[in-house]
């Protein structure tokens, strides 16, 4: 048994009865939607056509929201329906980043994720979903696709259908008859900031924090891509977004949205790049101290003071990382669910356990250092190094599970975060030396210089490699030539090139200057992580 939907666009009249019925059935708050109708006007007067597309959860066979959810609040039923349990949800918004179809939202009343659940409570008693019952044109058809005698099976057998974003490999179970590319592809139709039918620009609840107008709204994104990055619109057929079609959008000869659900804004705000930065400091400083300890020579820099203060500062930034991670949750009181109700496929769970175990090892080492138990502090370096590496890179794998954001699928992201940890750890140790709190071994400036050079190479590779989708290319355009251009180049210049020149040209005795350079490195890490987190979220998913 596998339930699915067919949307027959030959019949849909855009009456929004499905949206209203869904809101009534589930008491969906104002400003968020489980089901909504996207309206696109196509062509030029007098040869015009209005397209209606019912958008909602696709109840994917390989649902990325289920895979990334850390507490199994989202799950696939035996009948194929992707349902959710609001009592387990911690409000991490990972599912929203993973969904390529923009189907989930944070309920402003419960502060938990919600979406279309196929009216599972109705299906369980033999009824059809509310949207199906209320549709006056019978444009929404539901049923068991595995049963050849059902209407939905007959429609799928007799008609050519399309799905949204098949290249994502989610195997969606929502099919469109007579589906139009300009309506189903998020970037194919221009999205004016204001239109006749809908001017809602403010979110509700969680989304009210991000009420700025997004850069991709209106025709700005398409114009930006055409003018500043010719490559970005040379997209493959998976998105159906070609330079010619982009030009048609700009000249008004193609299509534009005239009604749609309000934009959700930035799902992950400043807390995420901040916790990635503090995590890099904690893991990087620990790895550098472990390297000094393994040296074993009298001048290695591994002293009682470095063990006490260095490990203690690493522990402080690890605790700060955890605090920032919890702060980003819409249900922060449920953070413990990550450890007590874990879904082991989620990298948020694996990362949570890595942070916990690393914190335990660090605490024991700091305690041993202050009590003079040198053997305990030294021997715990063995598990500590492995945990520190895992803490440094696990977020890259979490981002990779966020399959809705193409730019985060880069295979270089783990190396990117490992290099940032090396930069952050050596910069922090150099800063502590400049403040006179710890001795600075001769190895530290070399590690920082090497990691800065490596970072420039990794960033260059991430932005210049061939990107397989139009969304990834659009993100690169936003970073290099769009709204993040100034921030990116300033971060490279002040947070990478300037400190690197200081380390290469100034004598090793210039510790005060090196301290300033270390601060610039930490600033540059945060700015780059902020850009890497924010830029992909600027692109529409529906």
C-alpha positions as CSV (number, residue, x, y, z in Angstrom):
1,X,0.0,0.0,0.0
2,X,1.3,3.4,-0.9
3,X,-0.8,6.5,-0.8
4,X,-0.2,9.4,-3.2
5,X,-1.8,12.5,-4.8
6,X,-2.5,13.5,-8.4
7,X,-3.1,17.1,-9.1
8,X,-5.0,17.5,-12.4
9,X,-4.0,21.0,-13.6
10,X,-6.5,20.6,-16.5
11,X,-9.3,21.0,-14.0
12,X,-7.8,23.3,-11.2
13,X,-9.5,26.7,-11.2
14,X,-7.4,28.2,-8.4
15,X,-10.3,28.6,-6.0
16,X,-8.2,27.9,-2.9
17,X,-10.8,25.6,-1.5
18,X,-8.1,23.1,-0.7
19,X,-6.1,25.7,1.2
20,X,-9.2,26.7,3.2
21,X,-10.3,23.2,3.9
22,X,-6.8,22.2,5.1
23,X,-6.6,25.2,7.4
24,X,-10.0,24.4,8.9
25,X,-9.3,20.7,9.3
26,X,-6.0,21.2,11.1
27,X,-6.5,24.6,12.6
28,X,-3.5,25.9,10.7
29,X,-2.5,29.4,12.0
30,X,-2.6,32.5,9.8
31,X,0.6,33.1,7.8
32,X,1.6,29.5,7.4
33,X,0.3,26.8,5.1
34,X,0.2,23.0,4.7
35,X,-1.4,23.3,1.3
36,X,-1.4,26.4,-0.9
37,X,-2.0,27.4,-4.5
38,X,0.8,29.1,-6.4
39,X,-0.5,31.2,-9.3
40,X,1.7,32.1,-12.3
41,X,0.8,34.4,-15.2
42,X,2.4,33.2,-18.4
43,X,2.7,34.9,-21.8
44,X,2.1,38.5,-22.9
45,X,-1.1,40.3,-23.5
46,X,-3.3,39.3,-25.2
47,X,-1.9,35.8,-25.4
48,X,-1.8,35.0,-21.7
49,X,-2.6,32.1,-19.4
50,X,-2.9,31.8,-15.6
51,X,-1.4,28.6,-14.2
52,X,-2.5,27.1,-10.8
53,X,-0.4,24.6,-8.9
54,X,-1.4,23.1,-5.6
55,X,1.8,22.8,-3.5
56,X,2.3,20.7,-0.4
57,X,4.3,17.8,1.1
58,X,5.2,15.3,-1.6
59,X,5.2,12.3,0.8
60,X,8.4,11.1,-0.6
61,X,9.5,7.5,-0.7
62,X,13.0,8.6,0.3
63,X,12.0,11.5,2.5
64,X,15.0,13.7,3.4
65,X,13.1,15.3,6.3
66,X,12.7,11.9,7.9
67,X,16.4,11.1,7.5
68,X,17.6,14.4,9.1
69,X,15.1,14.6,11.9
70,X,17.1,14.0,15.1
71,X,14.3,12.8,17.3
72,X,12.1,10.8,14.8
73,X,9.4,13.5,15.0
74,X,8.9,12.8,11.3
75,X,8.3,9.3,10.2
76,X,7.0,7.2,7.2
77,X,3.9,5.1,7.9
78,X,3.4,1.7,6.5
79,X,1.0,3.2,3.9
80,X,3.6,5.6,2.7
81,X,2.2,8.7,4.4
82,X,5.0,11.0,5.9
83,X,3.5,12.0,9.3
84,X,4.9,13.9,12.2
85,X,4.7,14.0,16.0
86,X,4.7,17.5,17.4
87,X,5.2,16.3,20.9
88,X,8.7,15.0,19.9
89,X,9.8,17.9,17.7
90,X,12.6,20.1,19.1
91,X,12.2,22.9,16.5
92,X,15.7,22.5,15.0
93,X,14.4,23.4,11.5
94,X,16.6,20.8,9.9
95,X,13.7,19.1,8.2
96,X,12.8,22.4,6.5
97,X,16.4,22.7,5.1
98,X,16.2,19.1,4.0
99,X,12.9,19.3,2.2
100,X,13.4,20.4,-1.5
101,X,9.7,21.3,-1.7
102,X,9.4,23.9,1.0
103,X,6.6,21.9,2.5
104,X,7.3,22.3,6.2
105,X,6.9,25.3,8.5
106,X,7.2,26.1,12.2
107,X,3.8,26.4,13.8
108,X,3.7,29.8,15.6
109,X,1.5,28.3,18.4
110,X,3.3,25.1,19.2
111,X,6.8,26.2,18.0
112,X,7.2,22.8,16.3
113,X,7.4,21.7,12.7
114,X,4.2,20.8,10.8
115,X,3.2,20.0,7.3
116,X,0.5,18.2,5.2
117,X,0.1,14.7,6.7
118,X,-2.4,13.4,4.1
119,X,-5.1,13.9,6.7
120,X,-4.0,10.6,8.3
121,X,-6.6,10.8,10.9
122,X,-9.3,10.8,8.2
123,X,-7.6,8.0,6.2
124,X,-7.5,5.8,9.2
125,X,-11.3,5.8,9.4
126,X,-11.8,5.4,5.7
127,X,-12.3,9.0,4.7
128,X,-10.4,11.0,2.0
129,X,-8.2,14.0,2.8
130,X,-10.2,17.2,3.4
131,X,-8.7,18.9,0.3
132,X,-9.9,16.1,-1.9
133,X,-13.4,16.2,-0.6
134,X,-13.8,20.0,-0.9
135,X,-12.3,20.4,-4.4
136,X,-15.2,21.5,-6.7
137,X,-13.5,20.3,-9.9
138,X,-12.2,17.0,-8.6
139,X,-8.7,18.3,-9.5
140,X,-7.1,16.5,-6.5
141,X,-7.2,12.8,-6.5
142,X,-5.9,10.6,-3.6
143,X,-5.6,6.9,-3.0
144,X,-3.6,3.8,-2.9
145,X,-1.2,3.8,-5.9
146,X,-0.4,0.1,-5.5
147,X,-4.0,-0.9,-6.0
148,X,-4.6,-1.0,-9.8
149,X,-8.4,-0.6,-9.3
150,X,-8.2,2.8,-7.7
151,X,-8.8,6.0,-9.6
152,X,-5.3,7.4,-8.9
153,X,-3.7,4.2,-10.3
154,X,-5.8,4.5,-13.5
155,X,-4.9,8.2,-13.9
156,X,-1.1,7.5,-13.5
157,X,-1.3,4.6,-16.0
158,X,-3.2,6.6,-18.7
159,X,-1.7,10.1,-18.4
160,X,1.8,11.6,-18.6
161,X,2.6,13.1,-15.3
162,X,5.4,15.2,-13.9
163,X,6.9,15.6,-10.4
164,X,8.7,18.5,-8.8
165,X,12.5,18.3,-8.7
166,X,13.0,14.6,-9.7
167,X,16.7,15.2,-9.7
168,X,16.7,15.2,-5.9
169,X,16.1,11.5,-5.8
170,X,13.4,11.7,-3.2
171,X,10.9,9.7,-5.3
172,X,7.9,12.1,-4.6
173,X,4.4,10.6,-4.5
174,X,2.7,13.8,-5.7
175,X,2.1,13.9,-9.4
176,X,0.9,16.6,-11.7
177,X,-1.1,16.1,-14.9
178,X,-0.3,19.0,-17.4
179,X,2.2,20.4,-14.9
180,X,3.9,23.5,-16.3
181,X,7.6,24.2,-15.7
182,X,7.1,27.9,-14.9
183,X,4.7,26.9,-12.1
184,X,6.6,23.9,-10.7
185,X,10.2,25.2,-10.9
186,X,11.0,27.7,-8.2
187,X,13.2,30.0,-10.3
188,X,11.5,29.7,-13.7
189,X,9.0,32.5,-13.0
190,X,9.8,35.9,-11.7
191,X,8.5,36.8,-8.3
192,X,7.6,40.5,-8.0
193,X,7.8,42.0,-4.5
194,X,4.3,43.3,-4.8
195,X,1.4,42.1,-6.9
196,X,-2.3,42.5,-7.2
197,X,-3.3,39.4,-5.3
198,X,-0.9,39.1,-2.4
199,X,1.3,41.6,-0.6
200,X,2.0,39.5,2.5
201,X,5.7,39.9,3.3
202,X,5.9,39.4,7.0
203,X,6.1,36.0,8.6
204,X,4.5,34.8,11.8
205,X,6.0,33.2,14.9
206,X,9.5,32.0,14.2
207,X,9.5,33.6,10.8
208,X,8.7,37.1,12.2
209,X,12.3,37.3,13.2
210,X,13.3,37.4,9.5
211,X,11.0,40.0,7.9
212,X,13.5,41.5,5.5
213,X,12.7,41.2,1.9
214,X,14.8,38.4,0.4
215,X,17.2,39.3,-2.4
216,X,15.8,36.7,-4.7
217,X,12.3,38.2,-4.6
218,X,11.0,40.0,-7.7
219,X,13.1,39.9,-10.8
220,X,16.3,40.9,-8.9
221,X,17.7,37.4,-8.8
222,X,17.2,36.7,-12.5
223,X,18.7,40.1,-13.4
224,X,21.6,39.6,-11.1
225,X,22.4,36.1,-12.5
226,X,22.2,37.4,-16.1
227,X,24.3,40.5,-15.5
228,X,26.9,39.3,-13.1
229,X,27.3,35.6,-13.8
230,X,26.7,34.2,-17.2
231,X,27.5,30.7,-16.1
232,X,24.9,30.6,-13.3
233,X,22.0,30.6,-15.7
234,X,23.6,28.0,-18.0
235,X,21.8,25.4,-15.9
236,X,21.3,21.8,-16.8
237,X,17.9,20.4,-17.9
238,X,17.1,19.3,-14.3
239,X,15.9,22.8,-13.5
240,X,14.8,23.8,-16.9
241,X,16.3,27.2,-16.4
242,X,18.1,28.5,-19.5
243,X,19.5,31.9,-20.5
244,X,16.8,32.3,-23.1
245,X,14.0,31.7,-20.6
246,X,15.7,34.1,-18.1
247,X,15.7,36.8,-20.8
248,X,12.0,36.1,-21.5
249,X,11.3,36.6,-17.8
250,X,13.1,39.9,-17.7
251,X,11.4,41.2,-20.8
252,X,7.9,40.2,-19.6
253,X,7.4,37.7,-22.4
254,X,7.3,34.6,-20.2
255,X,5.9,34.2,-16.7
256,X,5.7,35.8,-13.2
257,X,4.1,34.8,-9.9
258,X,1.0,36.6,-8.9
259,X,0.0,34.7,-5.8
260,X,2.1,32.5,-3.5
261,X,2.7,31.7,0.1
262,X,4.9,34.2,2.0
263,X,8.6,33.6,2.1
264,X,9.8,31.9,5.3
265,X,13.0,33.9,5.5
266,X,16.3,32.6,7.0
267,X,15.6,29.4,8.8
268,X,19.1,29.3,10.3
269,X,20.2,32.7,11.5
270,X,23.4,34.0,13.1
271,X,23.4,31.3,15.8
272,X,24.4,28.6,13.3
273,X,27.6,30.3,11.9
274,X,28.4,31.4,15.5
275,X,28.2,27.9,16.9
276,X,30.2,26.6,13.9
277,X,32.9,29.1,14.7
278,X,33.0,28.4,18.5
279,X,33.1,24.7,17.7
280,X,36.1,25.2,15.4
281,X,37.9,27.1,18.2
282,X,37.2,24.3,20.7
283,X,38.2,21.4,18.4
284,X,41.1,23.2,16.8
285,X,42.7,24.4,20.0
286,X,42.4,20.9,21.4
287,X,44.0,19.3,18.3
288,X,46.9,21.8,18.4
289,X,47.5,21.2,22.1
290,X,47.5,17.4,21.4
291,X,50.0,17.9,18.6
292,X,52.3,19.8,21.0
293,X,51.9,17.1,23.7
294,X,52.9,14.4,21.2
295,X,56.1,16.3,20.4
296,X,57.4,15.5,23.8
297,X,60.4,17.8,23.7
298,X,61.0,20.4,26.4
299,X,60.3,23.2,24.0
300,X,57.1,21.7,22.6
301,X,54.8,24.1,24.5
302,X,52.9,21.3,26.3
303,X,53.2,22.5,29.9
304,X,51.1,22.4,33.0
305,X,49.8,25.9,32.2
306,X,48.9,25.0,28.6
307,X,47.1,21.9,29.9
308,X,45.2,23.9,32.5
309,X,44.3,27.0,30.6
310,X,44.4,25.7,27.0
311,X,42.1,22.8,27.7
312,X,40.0,24.9,29.9
313,X,39.5,27.5,27.2
314,X,38.7,24.7,24.7
315,X,36.0,23.4,27.2
316,X,34.6,26.9,27.5
317,X,34.1,27.3,23.8
318,X,32.6,23.8,23.6
319,X,30.0,24.8,26.2
320,X,29.4,28.0,24.3
321,X,28.8,25.9,21.2
322,X,26.2,23.8,23.0
323,X,24.5,27.0,24.3
324,X,24.3,28.5,20.8
325,X,23.0,25.2,19.4
326,X,20.2,25.1,22.0
327,X,19.4,28.8,21.5
328,X,18.7,28.2,17.8
329,X,16.0,25.6,18.7
330,X,12.3,26.8,18.7
331,X,11.8,24.2,21.5
332,X,15.0,24.6,23.5
333,X,13.6,22.8,26.5
334,X,13.5,19.6,24.5
335,X,17.2,19.6,23.5
336,X,17.7,16.6,25.8
337,X,15.5,14.6,23.4
338,X,18.5,14.5,21.0
339,X,20.3,12.2,23.5
340,X,17.3,10.4,25.0
341,X,15.2,9.9,21.8
342,X,17.9,9.7,19.1
343,X,17.4,9.0,15.5
344,X,20.9,7.6,14.6
345,X,20.7,8.4,10.9
346,X,20.6,12.1,11.7
347,X,24.0,13.9,11.9
348,X,22.5,16.2,14.5
349,X,22.3,13.3,16.9
350,X,25.7,12.0,16.0
351,X,27.1,15.5,16.5
352,X,25.2,15.9,19.8
353,X,26.8,12.7,21.1
354,X,30.2,13.8,19.8
355,X,29.8,17.2,21.7
356,X,28.7,15.4,24.9
357,X,31.5,12.8,24.8
358,X,34.1,15.4,23.9
359,X,32.9,17.6,26.7
360,X,33.2,14.7,29.2
361,X,36.8,13.9,28.1
362,X,37.7,17.6,28.2
363,X,36.3,18.0,31.7
364,X,38.3,15.0,33.0
365,X,41.4,16.4,31.4
366,X,40.9,19.8,32.9
367,X,40.3,18.3,36.3
368,X,43.4,16.1,35.9
369,X,45.5,19.1,34.9
370,X,44.4,21.2,37.9
371,X,44.9,18.2,40.3
372,X,48.3,17.3,38.9
373,X,47.2,14.0,37.4
374,X,49.4,14.3,34.4
375,X,48.9,10.7,33.2
376,X,45.1,11.1,33.1
377,X,45.4,14.3,31.1
378,X,47.9,12.7,28.7
379,X,46.2,9.3,28.1
380,X,42.8,10.9,27.4
381,X,44.4,12.7,24.4
382,X,43.9,9.5,22.5
383,X,40.1,9.4,22.5
384,X,40.0,13.2,22.7
385,X,41.7,13.7,19.3
386,X,39.2,11.4,17.5
387,X,36.3,13.2,19.2
388,X,37.8,16.6,18.4
389,X,38.0,15.7,14.7
390,X,34.4,14.5,14.7
391,X,33.3,17.7,16.4
392,X,35.1,19.7,13.9
393,X,33.6,18.1,10.8
394,X,30.2,16.7,11.7
395,X,28.3,19.8,10.7
396,X,29.4,19.3,7.1
397,X,27.6,16.0,7.1
398,X,24.5,17.6,8.7
399,X,24.5,20.2,5.9
400,X,24.8,17.4,3.3
401,X,21.7,15.9,4.7
402,X,19.9,19.2,4.1
403,X,19.2,18.2,0.5
404,X,17.0,21.2,-0.2
405,X,20.1,23.4,-0.3
406,X,22.3,22.3,-3.2
407,X,25.4,24.4,-2.3
408,X,25.7,22.5,0.9
409,X,26.2,19.2,-1.0
410,X,29.8,20.1,-1.7
411,X,32.2,17.2,-1.1
412,X,34.8,19.7,0.1
413,X,32.7,20.9,3.0
414,X,34.3,18.5,5.6
415,X,37.7,19.7,4.5
416,X,36.5,23.3,4.7
417,X,35.5,22.8,8.4
418,X,38.6,20.9,9.3
419,X,40.8,23.7,7.9
420,X,38.7,26.3,9.7
421,X,39.4,24.3,13.0
422,X,43.1,24.4,12.4
423,X,42.9,28.1,11.7
424,X,40.7,28.8,14.8
425,X,42.8,26.7,17.1
426,X,46.2,28.2,16.1
427,X,44.7,31.7,16.1
428,X,43.3,31.3,19.6
429,X,46.7,29.9,20.9
430,X,48.5,32.8,19.2
431,X,46.0,35.3,20.8
432,X,46.5,33.8,24.2
433,X,50.3,34.1,23.7
434,X,49.9,37.8,22.7
435,X,47.9,38.3,25.9
436,X,50.7,36.7,28.0
437,X,48.5,33.9,29.2
438,X,50.3,31.0,27.5
439,X,53.7,30.5,25.8
440,X,53.6,30.4,22.0
441,X,55.6,27.5,20.6
442,X,57.4,28.2,17.3
443,X,55.2,25.7,15.5
444,X,52.0,27.7,16.0
445,X,52.6,30.5,13.5
446,X,53.6,27.9,10.9
447,X,50.3,26.0,11.5
448,X,48.3,29.2,11.2
449,X,50.1,30.3,8.0
450,X,49.6,26.8,6.5
451,X,46.0,26.6,7.4
452,X,45.3,30.1,6.0
453,X,46.9,29.1,2.7
454,X,44.9,25.8,2.7
455,X,41.7,27.7,3.4
456,X,42.2,30.0,0.4
457,X,42.7,26.9,-1.8
458,X,39.6,25.2,-0.4
459,X,37.4,28.2,-0.8
460,X,38.7,28.7,-4.3
461,X,37.9,25.1,-5.1
462,X,34.4,25.2,-3.5
463,X,33.5,28.2,-5.6
464,X,35.1,27.2,-8.9
465,X,34.3,23.5,-9.2
466,X,31.6,22.5,-11.6
467,X,28.2,22.9,-9.8
468,X,25.6,20.4,-11.1
469,X,22.5,22.5,-10.4
470,X,21.2,26.0,-11.1
471,X,20.6,26.6,-7.3
472,X,24.3,25.8,-6.5
473,X,25.4,28.1,-9.3
474,X,23.0,30.8,-8.2
475,X,24.5,30.6,-4.7
476,X,28.0,31.1,-6.1
477,X,26.8,34.1,-8.0
478,X,25.3,35.6,-4.8
479,X,28.7,35.1,-3.0
480,X,31.0,36.3,-5.7
481,X,28.9,39.0,-7.5
482,X,25.7,39.4,-5.6
483,X,24.6,40.6,-2.2
484,X,27.4,38.8,-0.4
485,X,30.2,40.1,-2.6
486,X,31.5,42.8,-0.3
487,X,31.3,40.7,2.8
488,X,33.0,37.8,1.1
489,X,35.9,39.7,-0.3
490,X,36.3,41.7,2.9
491,X,36.5,38.4,4.9
492,X,39.1,37.0,2.5
493,X,41.2,40.2,2.6
494,X,41.0,40.9,6.3
495,X,40.6,37.4,7.7
496,X,42.9,35.5,5.4
497,X,45.3,37.6,3.3
498,X,46.2,40.2,5.9
499,X,47.0,37.8,8.7
500,X,48.9,35.6,6.3
501,X,51.1,38.5,5.2
502,X,51.8,39.4,8.8
503,X,52.9,35.9,9.6
504,X,55.2,35.7,6.6
505,X,56.7,39.1,6.7
506,X,57.0,40.1,10.4
507,X,59.5,38.6,12.9
508,X,58.3,36.0,15.3
509,X,58.8,38.4,18.2
510,X,55.9,40.6,17.0
511,X,53.4,39.0,19.3
512,X,51.1,42.0,19.7
513,X,50.7,42.3,16.0
514,X,50.2,38.5,15.7
515,X,47.4,38.9,18.3
516,X,45.6,41.3,16.1
517,X,46.1,39.0,13.2
518,X,44.6,36.2,15.2
519,X,41.5,38.2,16.0
520,X,41.2,39.0,12.3
521,X,41.4,35.2,11.5
522,X,38.6,34.5,13.9
523,X,36.5,37.3,12.5
524,X,37.1,36.0,9.0
525,X,36.1,32.4,9.9
526,X,32.8,33.7,11.3
527,X,32.1,35.9,8.3
528,X,32.8,33.0,5.8
529,X,30.6,30.6,7.8
530,X,27.9,33.2,7.9
531,X,28.0,33.6,4.1
532,X,28.1,29.8,3.6
533,X,25.0,29.3,5.9
534,X,23.0,32.3,4.6
535,X,23.5,32.4,0.9
536,X,21.9,29.0,0.0
537,X,18.9,30.0,2.0
538,X,18.3,33.0,-0.2
539,X,17.0,30.8,-3.0
540,X,13.4,29.8,-3.3
541,X,12.4,26.2,-2.8
542,X,8.8,26.4,-4.2
